[in-house]
Amino acid sequence: MAHNTLTLDELIVSNPDVMGGRRVFRNTRVPVEVLFENLADGMSVDEILDEYETLDRDDVVTVLELTSKVMARTRAA
């Protein structure tokens, strides 16, 4: 499946047996808030990817792009 066709619900998953049901990047145990918290703390995407080696660069970039689009639609509404 091409990354540009993935949705946030496909990239970010929740399972009660993984991290207590917290929303994590698919195929990882990395909570999605880690991305945003680390960006807010001044880390680059490359630094985050180095720190959390199970993260997939394409997934991270796509989550950022889709989140930006969602936020832009919310403001325009």
Secondary structure, 3 states (H helix, E strand, C coil): CCHHHCCHHHHEECECCEHHHCCEECCCCCEHHHHHHHHHCCCCHHHHHHHCCCCCHHHHHHHHHHHHHHHHHHHHC
